[in-house]
Amino acid sequence: MKNNTLLLTNKPEMSYMGESARGDGFYGFSDGLHTVSFHVKQFTGRIWLQASIIDEPTDEDWFNIQLMVDQSFLQWDNETETLGVSFVGNFVHVRAYVDRTYLVDQTYSPSVHGTVDKIVLMI
């Protein structure tokens, strides 16, 4: 069974969390393979992916997924891109987080900060 789930779309906010989506482990798959596509337009910011191995996670049950060799987030600086990333883990739930807390200007403007068209999870 293949499943595509929309993790997050743009919100007129500087930083925000997407909804939780069922990961590979929820369905009992043993390979743990997840692929996520990031679709950004003139985006400035970081995007983190978080996972939980708990059926009904609370805020304390989430942890960051290692997306790059040296960091747990992807970062863009006024870039337009569609990027795919695959990772393995028997995660029950997955979610995305847009983070711009490190930027000086904390007033959201689409012409300055760009948009996240969508983030899609495929298991």
N, C-alpha and C positions, 0 to 999 in steps of 0.2 A: 504494500500500500504506500503510495506517495501522497504527501500532504503539503500543500502550500498555504501558509498563514501570513497575513499582514501583521507585522509586529508594531509598526509605528508609521504615522504620517505627520505632516507638518502641523505645528501649533504656533500661534503668534506669541510665543514665550521664549525666553532665553534658554532655559533648561527645563526639561520635562521627561517623565517616565512613560513608556508605552505600556500597553496591557500585557499581561502574562499569556503566553501561548504554550500549548502542549508540546513537549519535546519528545525525542526518540524513546526515552525511558518510560514515558507514560503509556506507550503502546506495547511495551515489552520487547521492542526490537533489541537484538544483541549487538549490532554493529556500532551503535552510538554515533553514526554519521549524521551531521547537520551541515547544511549549506545556507548561507545568508547572503542576500544581495542588497547592497546599499545604493540608493538612487538619490543623488544630491545635485542641487543646482546653485552655483555661486555660493556654496556653503562655507561658512567659517565656524568651526567648532569641533568638538570631540564627540564620538559616539562609542559608548560602552555596551557590551552585551553581558548580561548576567544570567545565571542559571541557579536552579534549585533542584535538589534530589528529594524534596518533600512533596507529598501529594497536595497538601493545602498550605503553601508556604506563608509565613509571616515576614515582616521586614528583615528580621534577623537571619532568615534562612537563605538569603540570596548571596552569591559570590560572583566576582568578576571572572569572565572567561578570557583566557590568554589568547589574544587575536594575532599578535605579532611576536617575534622572538623576544623582543626586549620591552614590550609594553602590552597592557590589557585594553587599549583603546585604539581607535583609528582617528586621525586628525586631518582636517582639511583647512586651507587658507584661501577663501574665495575661489573654490574649485567646483567644476561641474564634472561628475563622474558617475559611472555605474561600476561597482566593484563587487566581486564575489569572493567570499571567504568560507572555507570549510574547516570544521573542527570535529573532534571526536570526544564523546562523553555520554554516559547514560543519564542524561539530564531529563528530569520529569517536566520541568517548566523552563522557559527561556523568555527573556524580555530585553528591550533595548532602552537606552537612556541617552538623551541628547544633553551634552554638558558644555556650557559656555561660561561657567563660573570663573574661569581663569582670565577672561577678557575684562578689560578696564571698563568699557561701555556696557552697562547692564540694562539698557533700554532697547528692546527688540525693534529692529527695522529690517524688513525683508530685503531692501536694497543694499543694506550693509552686511547683514548676517546670512542672507540666502535662505534656502529652504531644503528640507528633507522631503522629497516627493514620496518616498516609501522605503520601508525596510521589510523584506520578505524572507521568511524562514521556510526552507524546504527540508523535509525529512523523508 
